[in-house]
């Protein structure tokens, strides 16, 4: 048994308006057209929908049962249309993001909050992952978007270089190097230094800064994460070189950052899973994040170089 949506619309219009005449006016068709649609629907159903008493229609028990189901289906259809519109306008769905710890614990929660503030039906999921494991996490399609400072090409991820940010020297307030405008490798000679472990692959960038002067350093502690290295600096255990995001969570009373030369440049990468389509929501957030992260870095007078890029299809 197959019926046309127009027959259901005619049936619903008669039920809502109480007469074929008013139903015809509502649907902008003739009365005979409505009568024909109702008759065809009754034939296909195999039972009467209305009892006719002169010009008056009374719904049958079977007709009322069918109307109840029609109403339920129409509500479901309206809900589907609403969801379609919300998905199209990126106001419904999930947003799964993975990022390196300094970003995911400092700036990213605020950026995500601002993004979803006008999208109340969007549920974000934020995962913190070290650079070492971030690629694997995104490749496994556990996140729609990864944001990392280090990336290695592989078939199951797509990499987009977003910007470069300059590393900074982290000092405790009152340190004698605070008076210098720019910190150079020789300024670290014989100074207690907080190094990053080799598990944090950004450490290799820092090692390049000291090339030829490795023996002049006095490493007093190592930290697996840059934020932990900053905390050692706050405790006055030594000084360090870190990415700017790791230093952002500390007040000037706890930690001072200074420019270094030659610069230690950290690349910021957007990481997408190869075998998963990039959603409209992810594309919108990526553009929003790009604007917000540049604003945050500018506000904090951090040096960065943005890149023009395209999100892959």
C-alpha positions in Angstrom: 0.0 0.0 0.0 1.5 3.3 -1.1 0.1 6.7 -0.6 1.2 10.1 -1.7 2.3 12.8 0.8 -0.4 15.1 -0.8 -3.1 12.7 0.5 -1.7 12.9 4.0 -1.5 16.7 3.8 -5.2 16.8 2.7 -6.2 14.5 5.5 -4.3 16.6 8.0 -5.8 19.8 6.7 -9.4 18.5 7.0 -8.7 17.3 10.6 -7.3 20.7 11.5 -9.9 22.8 9.8 -12.9 20.7 10.4 -14.2 20.8 6.8 -13.2 20.1 3.3 -14.0 23.7 2.3 -11.6 25.3 4.8 -9.0 22.6 4.1 -9.1 23.5 0.4 -8.6 27.1 1.2 -5.6 26.3 3.4 -3.9 24.2 0.8 -4.9 26.6 -2.1 -6.7 23.8 -4.1 -10.3 23.1 -5.1 -12.8 21.3 -2.9 -13.2 18.5 -5.4 -9.4 18.0 -5.3 -9.5 17.6 -1.5 -12.4 15.2 -1.7 -10.6 13.1 -4.3 -7.4 12.9 -2.2 -9.4 11.8 0.9 -11.3 9.2 -1.1 -8.0 7.8 -2.5 -6.5 7.7 0.9 -9.6 5.9 2.3 -9.4 3.4 -0.5 -5.7 2.6 0.2 -6.3 2.4 3.9 -9.3 0.1 3.5 -11.4 1.9 6.0 -13.4 5.2 6.3 -11.7 8.2 7.7 -14.8 10.4 8.0 -18.6 9.9 8.5 -20.5 12.3 6.3 -23.7 13.7 7.6 -24.9 16.3 5.1 -22.2 19.0 4.9 -20.7 17.9 8.2 -17.7 15.6 8.6 -17.1 13.5 11.7 -13.9 11.6 12.1 -14.1 7.9 12.6 -12.3 6.0 15.3 -9.9 4.6 12.7 -9.4 8.1 11.3 -8.6 9.5 14.7 -6.0 6.7 15.2 -4.4 7.5 11.9 -4.4 11.2 12.6 -2.6 10.6 15.9 0.2 8.7 14.0 0.3 11.4 11.3 0.8 14.1 13.9 3.6 12.1 15.5 5.3 11.6 12.1 4.9 15.3 11.2 6.5 16.3 14.4 9.4 13.9 13.7 9.6 15.4 10.2 9.7 18.9 11.5 12.4 17.9 14.0 14.5 16.4 11.2 14.1 19.6 9.2 15.2 21.6 12.2 18.3 19.4 12.7 19.1 19.7 9.0 19.1 23.5 9.3 21.1 23.4 12.5 23.7 21.1 10.9 23.9 23.3 7.9 24.4 26.4 10.1 26.9 24.5 12.3 24.6 24.8 15.4 24.2 21.1 16.1 26.7 18.2 16.5 29.9 17.4 18.2 33.4 18.9 17.9 36.2 16.7 18.9 39.6 18.4 19.3 43.0 17.1 20.4 45.8 19.5 21.2 49.2 19.7 23.0 48.9 20.2 26.7 50.0 23.8 27.0 47.3 24.9 24.5 44.6 22.6 25.7 44.9 23.7 29.4 45.5 27.4 28.7 43.9 29.1 25.7 41.9 26.4 24.0 39.0 26.0 26.6 38.3 29.8 26.3 38.4 29.7 22.5 36.1 26.7 22.3 33.7 28.3 24.9 33.4 31.4 22.7 32.8 29.3 19.6 30.0 27.3 21.1 28.4 30.2 22.9 26.2 30.8 19.9 25.8 27.1 19.2 24.1 25.7 22.3 23.5 22.3 20.7 27.2 21.7 19.9 28.9 19.5 22.4 32.7 19.9 22.4 35.2 17.2 23.4 38.7 18.4 24.2 41.6 15.9 24.5 45.1 16.8 25.7 47.9 14.8 24.1 51.6 15.2 23.9 53.2 15.9 20.5 54.5 12.4 20.5 51.1 10.8 20.6 48.9 13.5 18.9 49.4 12.2 15.4 48.5 8.6 16.4 45.4 9.9 18.2 44.1 11.8 15.1 45.1 9.0 12.7 42.9 6.7 14.7 40.0 9.1 14.0 39.5 9.8 17.7 39.4 13.5 17.0 38.1 15.7 14.1 41.1 18.0 14.5 44.5 17.9 16.1 46.6 21.0 16.9 50.3 20.3 17.5 53.7 21.9 17.6 55.4 18.9 15.8 54.1 16.8 13.0 55.5 14.0 10.9 53.9 13.1 7.6 52.1 9.8 7.3 49.4 8.4 5.0 46.6 8.4 7.6 46.8 12.1 8.5 46.7 15.4 6.6 49.0 18.2 7.8 48.4 21.9 7.4 51.1 24.4 8.7 49.2 27.2 10.4 51.9 29.4 11.8 55.3 29.7 13.5 55.7 31.0 17.0 58.9 32.1 18.7 60.1 30.3 21.8 60.9 32.4 24.9 63.3 32.3 27.8 61.5 31.8 31.0 62.9 33.6 34.0 61.9 34.0 37.6 61.1 37.7 38.5 64.2 39.6 39.7 66.6 37.4 37.8 69.6 39.4 36.6 68.8 38.5 32.9 65.5 40.2 33.2 67.3 43.5 32.5 68.4 42.3 29.0 66.1 42.9 26.1 67.3 39.8 24.2 68.8 36.6 25.6 71.6 34.9 23.7 73.1 31.4 24.1 76.1 32.8 26.1 73.7 34.3 28.7 72.9 30.7 29.7 76.5 29.8 30.5 76.8 28.4 34.0 73.2 29.2 34.7 71.0 26.5 36.3 68.9 25.3 33.3 65.6 23.3 33.2 65.7 21.1 30.1 62.9 19.1 28.5 63.3 15.3 28.2 63.8 13.8 24.8 60.1 12.5 25.1 59.1 16.1 24.3 60.4 16.3 20.8 60.5 20.1 20.9 63.6 19.7 22.9 65.5 19.1 19.7 64.7 22.6 18.6 66.1 23.9 21.9 69.3 21.8 21.4 69.9 23.6 18.1 69.9 26.9 20.0 72.8 25.7 22.1 74.7 24.0 19.3 78.5 24.5 20.1 77.8 25.6 23.7 76.3 22.4 25.1 79.1 22.0 27.7 78.5 25.5 29.1 75.0 24.6 30.3 74.3 23.4 33.8 71.2 21.3 33.6 69.7 20.9 37.1 66.4 19.3 36.2 64.4 17.9 33.3 60.7 18.0 32.7 58.6 15.9 30.4 56.3 18.9 29.6 57.0 22.5 29.0 54.5 23.6 31.6 56.4 21.6 34.2 59.6 23.3 33.2 57.9 26.7 33.7 56.8 25.6 37.2 60.5 24.7 38.0 61.3 28.3 36.9 58.6 29.7 39.2 60.1 27.7 42.1 63.5 29.3 41.2 65.1 26.1 40.4 66.6 27.5 37.1 65.7 29.1 33.8 64.4 27.5 30.6 63.4 27.9 27.0 59.8 27.0 26.2 57.1 27.6 23.6 55.1 30.8 24.4 51.9 28.9 25.2 53.4 27.1 28.1 54.3 30.4 29.8 50.9 32.0 29.4 49.3 30.4 32.4 51.7 32.2 34.8 51.4 35.8 36.1 54.3 38.3 35.8 54.8 37.9 39.6 55.6 34.2 39.0 57.4 34.1 35.6 59.0 36.5 33.1 59.5 35.8 29.4 62.2 37.3 27.3 63.0 37.2 23.6 65.9 34.9 22.5 68.3 35.2 19.6 68.8 33.2 17.5 65.1 32.4 17.6 63.7 29.0 18.4 60.8 28.6 16.0 57.9 26.2 16.8 55.6 25.3 13.9 51.9 25.0 14.8 50.1 22.3 12.7 46.5 21.5 12.0 46.1 17.8 11.8 43.2 16.1 10.1 42.5 12.3 9.8 42.9 11.2 6.1 40.0 8.7 6.0 37.4 10.9 7.6 35.6 13.8 5.9 36.2 17.2 7.4 32.8 18.5 8.6 31.4 22.0 8.2 31.6 22.3 12.0 35.4 21.5 12.0 36.0 24.0 9.1 34.2 26.7 10.9 36.0 26.1 14.2 39.4 26.0 12.4 38.8 29.5 10.9 37.5 30.8 14.3 40.6 29.3 16.1 43.0 30.9 13.6 41.5 34.3 14.3 41.4 33.8 18.1 44.9 32.4 18.5 46.4 35.3 16.6 44.5 37.7 18.7 45.7 36.1 21.9 49.3 36.0 20.8 49.2 39.7 19.7 47.6 40.7 23.1 50.5 39.0 24.9 53.1 40.5 22.6 54.3 37.1 21.4 56.0 36.9 18.1 54.5 34.7 15.4 54.3 34.3 11.6 50.9 33.3 10.2 50.7 31.3 7.0 48.1 31.3 4.3 46.6 27.8 4.1 43.7 25.8 2.7 41.8 23.1 4.5 41.9 19.9 2.5 38.7 18.6 0.9 
